[in-house]
Amino acid sequence: MDRRLFVRHCLMASAMGPLLPKTLLASSPTDRLTALRDEPLRRVAFGSCNDQTKRQDHWTWIAREDPQLWIWLGDNIYADRATLGQRREWYRLLKTNAAYQKFIDQVPVLGMWDDHDYYNENADGSYAEKDGSKALLLEFMDVAYDNPVRERPGVFQSYAFGPSGRRTQVILLDLRYFQDKNRTRRSLLGELQWQFLEEEILQSTADLFLIGSSLNVSSPVAVSSLEGWRAFPEEQKRLYNLLAATDKPCILLSGDRHMGEIYRIVLPSGKPVYEVMSSGLTHAVGVKLPSPERLGEMVGRKNFGFLQIDWTDVGPEVQIRLQSAERAEVYHARGANFSR
């Protein structure tokens, strides 16, 4: 970071005031994330649906797994129809929580939003103050001030970790900023984001892709207020075609539905892709929906997701786990088989 960016970083951090307590300003989340870039990812934790007004004991259980990286998958706070000032205070409440503060002092964090932290349930790109909401999210995530995401619309991002042969690319999608529910031209990602995603995948030297989608990708059920890629069939097909265009293994990470599930999707090309839906951290439900791709049972209790990645001479071996956010218990574990 050059001197001008450093000064800008300090001034903007100072302007955020209560959102960034002194203990966090003294440390450097950005530096911790940068230091991780050269390391092969082996332990990745992720989750969604975190009500900041509820107990935050789950951070202790997640920390026990010693993750190298935490990925927020949306609904990081609940601030429906809040003003930007109110939303800022909700972020501050979470960021100053002792358990979460201790966690992020140790673990680098990435993430994007979903509807409840973006603005309101099922909100789309018509939200007038979405750029202000974006600024608050990026501050909460401690996104570096020289990160390209700050200079373009939306909050989609991409990060590469590890050396050649053990490189993981983490791509975070934005399903809110560009979403258009117009019946004649329904759009989820928008063309700018599609161009970004296609370039990131087709030009990447990664050996494993982790793609964060706040909404469920593969479930055949997406009706009324229950959102999912299924409600945007052309975009779902476009995503599947893009994933089929790379021979590298892909794992989709999703949230939103207040339950946990693991899926194995076989694309029309015959390529298998896994999806892990982890939701929620502070509240969950046990509504079982039909899904032919689901592996094992649905998890209707508070949970987080975890990937154990072992790097071999022939590629990554990945164990996918859904774990309790309340105790030392693994609800569901599967080894990913990327063979056709």
C-alpha positions in Angstrom: 0.0 0.0 0.0 1.5 3.4 -1.0 1.6 6.4 1.4 -1.5 8.1 0.0 -3.5 4.9 0.3 -2.2 4.4 3.8 -3.2 7.9 4.8 -6.6 7.4 3.2 -7.0 4.1 5.1 -6.3 5.8 8.4 -8.6 8.7 7.8 -11.5 6.6 6.7 -11.0 4.2 9.6 -11.0 7.1 12.0 -14.2 8.4 10.4 -15.9 5.1 11.0 -15.5 5.9 14.7 -17.3 3.3 16.9 -17.6 0.8 14.1 -13.8 0.1 14.4 -12.7 -0.2 18.0 -9.1 0.7 18.9 -8.1 -2.9 19.5 -9.0 -3.7 15.8 -7.3 -0.6 14.4 -4.1 -1.5 16.3 -4.1 -4.9 14.6 -4.3 -5.3 10.9 -6.9 -7.6 9.4 -5.7 -6.6 5.9 -2.1 -7.7 6.7 -3.3 -11.0 8.0 -5.2 -11.7 4.8 -2.2 -10.6 2.7 0.0 -12.9 4.6 -2.3 -15.8 3.9 -2.0 -15.3 0.1 1.1 -17.4 -0.2 -0.2 -20.3 1.9 -2.1 -23.2 0.5 -5.6 -23.2 2.0 -6.2 -26.3 4.1 -8.9 -25.3 6.6 -11.8 -23.0 5.5 -14.8 -22.1 7.6 -17.9 -20.4 6.4 -21.5 -19.5 7.4 -24.5 -17.2 7.1 -27.5 -15.8 8.9 -26.1 -14.2 12.0 -28.5 -12.1 14.1 -26.3 -9.6 15.9 -28.8 -9.2 18.7 -28.5 -12.9 19.7 -25.7 -14.7 21.5 -22.5 -15.0 19.6 -21.0 -18.1 21.3 -20.6 -19.8 18.0 -17.3 -18.0 17.3 -15.7 -20.0 20.0 -16.8 -23.3 18.4 -15.6 -22.2 15.0 -12.2 -21.0 16.4 -11.7 -24.5 17.8 -11.3 -25.8 14.3 -8.4 -23.5 13.7 -9.6 -22.1 10.3 -7.1 -20.3 8.1 -10.0 -18.3 6.6 -13.6 -17.3 7.5 -16.0 -16.6 4.6 -19.3 -14.7 5.3 -22.1 -15.9 3.0 -24.6 -13.1 3.7 -27.1 -12.0 6.3 -24.1 -11.2 8.4 -26.4 -8.9 10.4 -30.2 -8.3 10.3 -31.0 -4.7 9.6 -34.2 -4.8 7.6 -35.3 -1.4 6.3 -32.8 0.2 8.6 -31.3 3.6 7.7 -27.6 3.6 6.8 -26.9 5.1 10.3 -28.9 2.3 12.0 -27.2 -0.3 9.9 -23.8 1.1 10.8 -24.8 0.7 14.5 -25.8 -2.9 14.0 -22.4 -3.6 12.3 -20.8 -1.9 15.2 -22.6 -4.1 17.7 -21.3 -7.2 16.1 -17.8 -6.0 15.5 -17.4 -4.9 19.1 -18.8 -8.2 20.5 -16.0 -9.8 22.5 -16.3 -13.3 21.0 -16.4 -12.0 17.4 -13.6 -9.5 18.1 -11.4 -12.2 19.5 -12.1 -14.4 16.5 -11.2 -11.8 13.8 -8.1 -10.9 15.7 -6.9 -14.4 14.8 -8.7 -15.4 11.6 -8.7 -13.5 8.2 -12.2 -12.7 7.0 -13.8 -12.4 3.6 -17.4 -12.0 2.7 -20.4 -10.6 0.8 -23.9 -9.7 1.7 -27.4 -11.1 1.2 -30.8 -9.4 1.6 -31.0 -8.7 5.4 -27.7 -6.9 5.6 -28.0 -5.3 2.1 -31.4 -3.7 2.9 -34.5 -5.9 3.4 -35.9 -9.3 2.7 -35.6 -10.3 -1.0 -34.4 -6.8 -1.9 -33.0 -6.3 -5.4 -30.9 -3.8 -7.3 -33.6 -1.1 -7.1 -32.5 -0.1 -3.5 -31.6 3.6 -3.8 -28.9 3.6 -1.1 -27.1 0.5 -2.1 -23.8 2.2 -2.6 -23.9 3.5 1.0 -24.8 0.0 2.2 -21.8 -1.3 0.2 -19.4 1.1 2.0 -20.6 -0.1 5.4 -20.2 -3.8 4.4 -16.6 -3.2 3.1 -15.7 -1.4 6.3 -17.1 -4.2 8.4 -15.1 -6.7 6.3 -11.9 -4.6 6.6 -11.5 -4.7 2.8 -8.3 -2.9 1.8 -8.7 0.5 0.3 -6.7 -0.4 -2.8 -9.0 -3.4 -3.4 -10.6 -3.1 -6.9 -14.0 -3.8 -5.4 -14.1 -0.3 -4.0 -13.9 1.2 -7.5 -16.6 -0.8 -9.3 -20.4 -1.4 -8.7 -21.4 -4.2 -6.4 -19.4 -6.2 -3.9 -18.2 -9.2 -6.0 -14.6 -10.1 -5.3 -11.9 -12.7 -6.1 -8.8 -13.9 -4.1 -6.1 -16.5 -4.8 -4.3 -18.4 -2.1 -1.3 -20.7 -2.4 1.4 -21.6 -4.9 0.9 -23.2 -8.3 -0.2 -26.8 -7.9 -1.9 -25.9 -4.5 -3.8 -22.7 -5.5 -7.3 -22.0 -4.3 -9.3 -19.2 -5.9 -12.2 -17.8 -3.8 -14.8 -16.0 -5.8 -17.5 -14.1 -4.0 -20.7 -13.2 -6.0 -23.0 -10.3 -5.4 -26.7 -11.4 -5.9 -28.3 -8.2 -4.7 -26.7 -5.1 -6.3 -27.5 -6.1 -10.0 -30.6 -8.3 -9.4 -33.5 -7.3 -11.7 -36.9 -9.1 -11.3 -38.3 -7.6 -14.5 -40.4 -10.4 -16.0 -39.0 -9.8 -19.5 -35.3 -9.6 -18.6 -34.7 -11.3 -15.2 -31.1 -10.8 -14.1 -29.2 -12.0 -11.1 -25.6 -11.1 -11.6 -25.7 -8.5 -14.3 -23.4 -8.4 -17.4 -20.5 -6.6 -15.6 -20.4 -9.3 -13.0 -20.8 -12.1 -15.5 -17.8 -10.8 -17.5 -15.8 -10.7 -14.2 -16.8 -14.2 -13.3 -16.0 -15.6 -16.8 -12.6 -14.0 -16.8 -11.8 -15.2 -13.3 -12.6 -18.8 -14.1 -11.4 -19.1 -17.7 -8.1 -17.3 -17.1 -7.3 -18.6 -13.7 -4.4 -20.8 -12.8 -6.2 -22.1 -9.7 -6.3 -25.8 -8.8 -9.5 -25.5 -6.8 -12.4 -23.0 -7.0 -14.5 -22.0 -4.0 -17.5 -19.8 -5.2 -19.6 -18.0 -2.7 -23.2 -17.5 -3.6 -25.5 -16.1 -0.9 -28.5 -17.9 -2.5 -28.8 -21.7 -3.0 -27.7 -22.7 -6.5 -29.0 -26.2 -7.1 -32.3 -26.7 -5.2 -35.2 -27.2 -7.5 -37.4 -25.2 -5.1 -37.4 -21.4 -5.4 -40.9 -20.0 -5.1 -42.6 -16.9 -3.5 -40.2 -15.6 -0.8 -37.9 -18.6 -0.9 -35.1 -17.4 -3.2 -32.6 -19.4 -5.3 -30.9 -19.6 -8.6 -33.8 -21.9 -9.8 -35.9 -18.7 -10.1 -33.4 -17.4 -12.7 -33.1 -20.5 -14.9 -31.1 -18.9 -17.7 -28.5 -17.6 -15.2 -28.3 -21.0 -13.5 -27.7 -22.6 -16.9 -25.1 -20.0 -17.7 -23.3 -20.7 -14.4 -23.3 -24.5 -15.0 -21.9 -24.1 -18.5 -19.2 -21.9 -17.2 -18.2 -24.4 -14.5 -18.2 -27.1 -17.1 -15.6 -25.1 -19.1 -12.9 -25.6 -16.5 -11.4 -29.0 -15.6 -10.6 -27.8 -12.1 -12.8 -28.9 -9.2 -15.4 -26.5 -8.0 -17.3 -26.2 -4.7 -20.2 -23.7 -4.3 -20.8 -22.2 -0.9 -24.3 -20.9 -0.1 -26.5 -19.8 2.7 -29.8 -18.0 3.2 -32.3 -20.8 4.0 -31.6 -21.4 7.7 -30.6 -25.0 7.2 -27.5 -27.0 6.2 -27.2 -29.3 3.2 -24.5 -30.9 1.0 -25.2 -31.5 -2.7 -23.4 -33.2 -5.5 -24.5 -31.8 -8.9 -23.6 -33.6 -12.1 -23.5 -31.1 -14.9 -24.7 -32.0 -18.4 -21.0 -32.4 -19.4 -20.7 -35.1 -16.7 -18.5 -33.0 -14.4 -19.5 -33.2 -10.7 -19.7 -29.9 -8.7 -20.4 -29.8 -5.0 -22.6 -27.2 -3.2 -22.5 -26.7 0.6 -25.3 -24.6 2.1 -24.6 -23.5 5.6 -27.3 -21.5 7.5 -27.7 -20.2 10.1 -25.3 -19.3 12.8 -27.8 -17.9 15.3 -31.1 -19.4 14.1 -32.2 -22.4 12.0 -35.3 -24.3 11.0 -35.9 -27.9 10.0 -38.0 -27.7 6.9 -36.9 -30.5 4.5 -37.3 -29.6 0.9 -37.1 -32.0 -2.1 -33.6 -32.1 -3.7 -32.4 -35.0 -5.8 -28.8 -33.8 -5.5 -28.7 -33.7 -1.7 -26.3 -36.0 0.0 -27.5 -37.4 3.3 -29.9 -35.5 5.6 -30.8 -31.9 6.0 -29.3 -30.2 9.1 -32.0 -28.1 10.8 -29.9 -26.9 13.7 -27.5 -23.9 14.0 -24.4 -24.7 12.0 -21.3 -23.6 10.2 -19.5 -25.1 7.2 -16.0 -26.4 7.1 -13.6 -27.6 4.4 -10.6 -29.7 5.2 -8.4 -29.6 2.1 -5.5 -32.0 1.6 -3.1 -31.3 -1.3 -1.8 -34.3 -3.1 0.3 -34.8 -6.3 -2.9 -35.3 -8.3 -4.9 -32.4 -6.8 -7.0 -31.5 -3.8 -8.8 -34.0 -1.6 -11.6 -32.2 0.2 -13.7 -33.2 3.1 -16.9 -31.2 3.5 -18.4 -30.8 6.9 -21.5 -29.2 8.5 -20.8 -28.6 12.2 -22.7 -27.5 15.2 -22.5 -23.9 16.1 -23.5 -24.8 19.7 -21.2 -27.7 20.6 -18.3 -29.9 19.5 -20.3 -32.0 17.0 -20.1 -32.8 13.3 -23.6 -33.1 11.9 -22.6 -34.2 8.4 -19.3 -35.0 6.6 -18.6 -36.0 3.0 -15.5 -36.6 1.0 -15.8 -34.8 -2.3 -15.3 -37.1 -5.3 -14.5 -35.0 -8.3 -14.2 -37.9 -10.7 -16.6 -38.1 -13.6 
